[in-house]
Amino acid sequence: MSRKNNYPRRLLPQSRYKVMSCLKGLGNHYILRLAPKGVVIRDSTQLKQHFKKSMQSKEFVDGVSVNLLSVFRKKDVLLRPNYTAHPDWENNWVPNSTTERPLIEDIYHDKRRSYFGFRIKDLNTITFEYFPIKKADSPTMTPKQLTLRVEHRPSKINFWHCNIFISEKDTDVDIRNVFDDKVIMRMAKQVIPYLIPHALLPCVMKGKKIDKTLYQQY
């Protein structure tokens, strides 16, 4: 990995910013997902081949980490902050606060990593039914109609960070408030195959402007 000269100021949260409460209005925008180390994705065949390694069911428990493509650019996904030395950088951003720009030695540019993405509205259209497993789930649990949602979750050094969550269809109830981690992982295993047809290579995705009124306070 090579050193990156500067960490872009445009990624840092500003005190005048606000969390975007709903991303459904940004349906034609894209979100980027970094592939695990060692996974090489150069074409659609490799994307399908390595998809389950890049979207593991356990990640849906806390939300699959992605980045909103706009002010956040494709090349930014390859910036690797030193979270070991600065674990607080991964914490959620506190509104009305700012973060000091990371030092050069704490940011690396990992050009070898692959990434892919999704169009937000494609994820919003995914629905699936989860059928409880009698031996594992509650005997009184009934089948659940579920969907996916993308939620804006800025971190201390990346305002454009988001998460993909599973929620109940039509109600948007966060299943993390209803079911334990093991149930969520079983649900995630069922939804992952639905995601594969919507996965996109970087060359397909283009950054689009976001209305500043959505994320700035006036």
C-alpha positions as a Markdown table, in Angstrom:
| # | Residue | x | y | z |
|---|---|---|---|---|
| 1 | Met | 0.0 | 0.0 | 0.0 |
| 2 | Ser | 1.2 | 3.5 | -0.8 |
| 3 | Arg | 0.8 | 6.6 | 1.3 |
| 4 | Lys | -1.9 | 9.1 | 0.3 |
| 5 | Asn | -0.9 | 12.7 | 0.6 |
| 6 | Asn | -4.1 | 14.1 | 2.0 |
| 7 | Tyr | -7.4 | 12.9 | 3.4 |
| 8 | Pro | -10.1 | 14.8 | 1.5 |
| 9 | Arg | -11.8 | 17.6 | 3.5 |
| 10 | Arg | -15.0 | 17.0 | 1.5 |
| 11 | Leu | -15.4 | 13.7 | 3.4 |
| 12 | Leu | -15.3 | 15.2 | 6.8 |
| 13 | Pro | -18.6 | 16.1 | 8.6 |
| 14 | Gln | -19.2 | 19.8 | 9.2 |
| 15 | Ser | -21.1 | 21.4 | 12.0 |
| 16 | Arg | -23.7 | 22.8 | 9.6 |
| 17 | Tyr | -24.4 | 19.3 | 8.2 |
| 18 | Lys | -27.4 | 17.1 | 9.2 |
| 19 | Val | -28.1 | 13.4 | 8.8 |
| 20 | Met | -30.2 | 12.7 | 5.8 |
| 21 | Ser | -33.4 | 11.3 | 7.2 |
| 22 | Cys | -34.5 | 9.4 | 4.1 |
| 23 | Leu | -32.5 | 8.3 | 1.1 |
| 24 | Lys | -35.5 | 7.1 | -1.0 |
| 25 | Gly | -35.4 | 10.4 | -2.8 |
| 26 | Leu | -31.9 | 9.5 | -3.9 |
| 27 | Gly | -33.1 | 6.4 | -5.7 |
| 28 | Asn | -31.0 | 7.0 | -8.8 |
| 29 | His | -27.8 | 7.5 | -6.8 |
| 30 | Tyr | -25.3 | 4.7 | -6.2 |
| 31 | Ile | -23.6 | 3.2 | -3.1 |
| 32 | Leu | -20.2 | 1.7 | -3.1 |
| 33 | Arg | -19.1 | -1.5 | -1.3 |
| 34 | Leu | -15.5 | -2.4 | -0.7 |
| 35 | Ala | -14.7 | -6.1 | -1.4 |
| 36 | Pro | -12.7 | -8.1 | 1.2 |
| 37 | Lys | -8.9 | -8.3 | 1.0 |
| 38 | Gly | -7.8 | -10.9 | -1.6 |
| 39 | Val | -11.0 | -10.8 | -3.6 |
| 40 | Val | -10.4 | -9.6 | -7.1 |
| 41 | Ile | -13.4 | -8.3 | -9.1 |
| 42 | Arg | -12.7 | -7.2 | -12.7 |
| 43 | Asp | -15.8 | -8.3 | -14.5 |
| 44 | Ser | -19.4 | -9.4 | -13.9 |
| 45 | Thr | -18.4 | -13.1 | -13.7 |
| 46 | Gln | -16.0 | -12.4 | -10.9 |
| 47 | Leu | -18.5 | -10.2 | -9.2 |
| 48 | Lys | -21.1 | -13.0 | -9.1 |
| 49 | Gln | -18.4 | -15.5 | -8.1 |
| 50 | His | -17.2 | -13.6 | -5.1 |
| 51 | Phe | -20.4 | -11.8 | -4.1 |
| 52 | Lys | -21.2 | -13.9 | -1.1 |
| 53 | Lys | -17.7 | -13.3 | 0.3 |
| 54 | Ser | -18.3 | -9.6 | -0.1 |
| 55 | Met | -21.8 | -9.5 | 1.5 |
| 56 | Gln | -21.8 | -11.9 | 4.4 |
| 57 | Ser | -24.9 | -12.5 | 6.5 |
| 58 | Lys | -23.3 | -11.5 | 9.8 |
| 59 | Glu | -22.7 | -7.9 | 8.5 |
| 60 | Phe | -26.5 | -7.3 | 8.3 |
| 61 | Val | -26.6 | -7.5 | 12.1 |
| 62 | Asp | -25.0 | -4.0 | 12.4 |
| 63 | Gly | -25.8 | -3.0 | 8.8 |
| 64 | Val | -23.7 | -3.6 | 5.7 |
| 65 | Ser | -21.2 | -0.7 | 5.3 |
| 66 | Val | -21.4 | 1.3 | 2.1 |
| 67 | Asn | -20.6 | 4.8 | 0.9 |
| 68 | Leu | -22.9 | 7.2 | -1.0 |
| 69 | Leu | -21.4 | 8.1 | -4.4 |
| 70 | Ser | -21.5 | 11.8 | -5.0 |
| 71 | Val | -19.2 | 14.1 | -3.0 |
| 72 | Phe | -17.7 | 10.8 | -2.0 |
| 73 | Arg | -15.9 | 9.7 | -5.2 |
| 74 | Lys | -15.0 | 6.2 | -6.4 |
| 75 | Lys | -11.3 | 6.7 | -5.6 |
| 76 | Asp | -12.2 | 7.5 | -2.0 |
| 77 | Val | -13.3 | 3.9 | -1.3 |
| 78 | Leu | -9.7 | 2.9 | -1.5 |
| 79 | Leu | -8.6 | 5.2 | 1.3 |
| 80 | Arg | -7.9 | 3.0 | 4.4 |
| 81 | Pro | -7.8 | 5.0 | 7.6 |
| 82 | Asn | -5.8 | 3.6 | 10.5 |
| 83 | Tyr | -8.7 | 2.5 | 12.7 |
| 84 | Thr | -6.4 | 0.5 | 14.9 |
| 85 | Ala | -4.7 | 3.7 | 16.1 |
| 86 | His | -7.9 | 5.7 | 16.0 |
| 87 | Pro | -10.8 | 3.4 | 16.8 |
| 88 | Asp | -13.1 | 6.4 | 17.5 |
| 89 | Trp | -13.0 | 7.3 | 13.8 |
| 90 | Glu | -15.5 | 4.5 | 13.2 |
| 91 | Asn | -17.9 | 5.9 | 15.7 |
| 92 | Asn | -21.1 | 7.6 | 14.5 |
| 93 | Trp | -20.8 | 11.3 | 13.9 |
| 94 | Val | -22.4 | 13.5 | 16.5 |
| 95 | Pro | -24.4 | 16.3 | 14.9 |
| 96 | Asn | -23.1 | 19.8 | 15.2 |
| 97 | Ser | -19.6 | 18.6 | 15.7 |
| 98 | Thr | -16.5 | 18.5 | 13.5 |
| 99 | Thr | -13.5 | 16.2 | 13.2 |
| 100 | Glu | -9.9 | 17.2 | 12.8 |
| 101 | Arg | -8.4 | 16.2 | 9.5 |
| 102 | Pro | -6.5 | 12.9 | 9.7 |
| 103 | Leu | -2.7 | 13.1 | 9.5 |
| 104 | Ile | -0.9 | 11.8 | 6.4 |
| 105 | Glu | 0.6 | 8.9 | 8.2 |
| 106 | Asp | -2.8 | 7.6 | 9.3 |
| 107 | Ile | -4.2 | 7.2 | 5.9 |
| 108 | Tyr | -3.2 | 4.7 | 3.2 |
| 109 | His | -4.3 | 4.3 | -0.4 |
| 110 | Asp | -4.9 | 0.6 | -1.1 |
| 111 | Lys | -5.0 | 0.5 | -4.9 |
| 112 | Arg | -5.2 | -3.3 | -4.9 |
| 113 | Arg | -8.7 | -3.5 | -3.4 |
| 114 | Ser | -11.7 | -4.2 | -5.5 |
| 115 | Tyr | -15.2 | -2.7 | -5.0 |
| 116 | Phe | -18.6 | -2.8 | -6.5 |
| 117 | Gly | -22.0 | -1.1 | -5.8 |
| 118 | Phe | -25.7 | -0.8 | -6.1 |
| 119 | Arg | -28.3 | 1.7 | -7.2 |
| 120 | Ile | -30.4 | 2.7 | -4.2 |
| 121 | Lys | -33.8 | 2.2 | -5.8 |
| 122 | Asp | -32.9 | -1.3 | -6.9 |
| 123 | Leu | -32.4 | -2.3 | -3.3 |
| 124 | Asn | -35.6 | -0.5 | -2.3 |
| 125 | Thr | -37.6 | -2.8 | -4.6 |
| 126 | Ile | -36.3 | -6.0 | -3.2 |
| 127 | Thr | -38.9 | -7.9 | -1.1 |
| 128 | Phe | -38.7 | -11.4 | 0.3 |
| 129 | Glu | -40.5 | -13.6 | 2.7 |
| 130 | Tyr | -38.8 | -15.2 | 5.6 |
| 131 | Phe | -40.2 | -18.5 | 6.8 |
| 132 | Pro | -39.4 | -19.3 | 10.4 |
| 133 | Ile | -37.3 | -22.4 | 11.2 |
| 134 | Lys | -39.2 | -24.2 | 13.9 |
| 135 | Lys | -36.1 | -25.6 | 15.7 |
| 136 | Ala | -34.3 | -22.3 | 15.6 |
| 137 | Asp | -36.9 | -19.6 | 15.7 |
| 138 | Ser | -39.7 | -19.0 | 18.1 |
| 139 | Pro | -42.6 | -21.5 | 17.6 |
| 140 | Thr | -45.0 | -18.6 | 17.6 |
| 141 | Met | -43.1 | -16.7 | 14.9 |
| 142 | Thr | -45.1 | -16.2 | 11.7 |
| 143 | Pro | -43.6 | -15.7 | 8.2 |
| 144 | Lys | -42.3 | -12.1 | 7.7 |
| 145 | Gln | -42.5 | -9.9 | 4.6 |
| 146 | Leu | -39.1 | -8.2 | 4.5 |
| 147 | Thr | -37.3 | -5.6 | 2.4 |
| 148 | Leu | -34.0 | -3.6 | 2.4 |
| 149 | Arg | -33.4 | 0.0 | 3.2 |
| 150 | Val | -30.3 | 2.2 | 2.9 |
| 151 | Glu | -29.8 | 4.5 | 5.9 |
| 152 | His | -27.4 | 7.4 | 6.2 |
| 153 | Arg | -25.0 | 6.7 | 9.1 |
| 154 | Pro | -22.1 | 9.2 | 9.0 |
| 155 | Ser | -18.9 | 8.3 | 10.8 |
| 156 | Lys | -16.6 | 10.8 | 12.5 |
| 157 | Ile | -14.4 | 11.0 | 9.4 |
| 158 | Asn | -16.8 | 10.0 | 6.6 |
| 159 | Phe | -20.0 | 12.0 | 6.4 |
| 160 | Trp | -21.1 | 9.9 | 3.3 |
| 161 | His | -21.1 | 6.5 | 5.1 |
| 162 | Cys | -24.3 | 4.5 | 5.0 |
| 163 | Asn | -25.6 | 1.1 | 6.0 |
| 164 | Ile | -27.9 | -1.4 | 4.4 |
| 165 | Phe | -30.4 | -2.9 | 6.8 |
| 166 | Ile | -33.2 | -5.4 | 6.6 |
| 167 | Ser | -36.6 | -4.1 | 7.7 |
| 168 | Glu | -40.2 | -5.2 | 7.7 |
| 169 | Lys | -42.0 | -4.4 | 4.4 |
| 170 | Asp | -44.5 | -1.5 | 4.5 |
| 171 | Thr | -43.7 | -0.6 | 8.1 |
| 172 | Asp | -39.9 | 0.0 | 7.9 |
| 173 | Val | -39.7 | -1.5 | 11.4 |
| 174 | Asp | -36.0 | -2.2 | 12.2 |
| 175 | Ile | -35.7 | -5.9 | 12.7 |
| 176 | Arg | -32.8 | -5.4 | 15.0 |
| 177 | Asn | -35.3 | -4.1 | 17.6 |
| 178 | Val | -37.4 | -7.3 | 17.2 |
| 179 | Phe | -35.1 | -10.3 | 16.6 |
| 180 | Asp | -31.7 | -11.5 | 17.9 |
| 181 | Asp | -28.6 | -11.6 | 15.8 |
| 182 | Lys | -28.9 | -15.3 | 14.8 |
| 183 | Val | -32.4 | -14.7 | 13.4 |
| 184 | Ile | -31.2 | -11.7 | 11.4 |
| 185 | Met | -28.3 | -13.7 | 10.0 |
| 186 | Arg | -30.7 | -16.4 | 8.8 |
| 187 | Met | -32.8 | -13.7 | 7.2 |
| 188 | Ala | -29.8 | -12.2 | 5.5 |
| 189 | Lys | -28.8 | -15.5 | 4.0 |
| 190 | Gln | -32.2 | -15.6 | 2.3 |
| 191 | Val | -31.9 | -12.0 | 0.9 |
| 192 | Ile | -28.3 | -12.2 | -0.4 |
| 193 | Pro | -29.2 | -14.1 | -3.6 |
| 194 | Tyr | -31.7 | -11.3 | -4.4 |
| 195 | Leu | -28.9 | -8.8 | -4.3 |
| 196 | Ile | -26.6 | -10.5 | -6.8 |
| 197 | Pro | -28.5 | -9.4 | -9.9 |
| 198 | His | -28.4 | -5.8 | -8.8 |
| 199 | Ala | -24.7 | -5.7 | -8.1 |
| 200 | Leu | -22.8 | -3.3 | -10.4 |
| 201 | Leu | -19.2 | -2.8 | -11.5 |
| 202 | Pro | -17.5 | 0.6 | -10.9 |
| 203 | Cys | -17.6 | 1.4 | -14.6 |
| 204 | Val | -21.4 | 1.5 | -14.6 |
| 205 | Met | -21.8 | 3.9 | -11.7 |
| 206 | Lys | -21.6 | 7.6 | -12.1 |
| 207 | Gly | -21.6 | 10.2 | -9.3 |
| 208 | Lys | -24.6 | 12.5 | -9.1 |
| 209 | Lys | -25.0 | 15.8 | -7.3 |
| 210 | Ile | -27.1 | 15.8 | -4.1 |
| 211 | Asp | -29.3 | 18.8 | -3.2 |
| 212 | Lys | -27.4 | 20.6 | -0.4 |
| 213 | Thr | -30.7 | 21.2 | 1.4 |
| 214 | Leu | -30.8 | 17.5 | 2.2 |
| 215 | Tyr | -27.6 | 17.5 | 4.3 |
| 216 | Gln | -27.0 | 21.2 | 5.2 |
| 217 | Gln | -28.8 | 23.2 | 7.8 |
| 218 | Tyr | -29.9 | 26.7 | 6.8 |
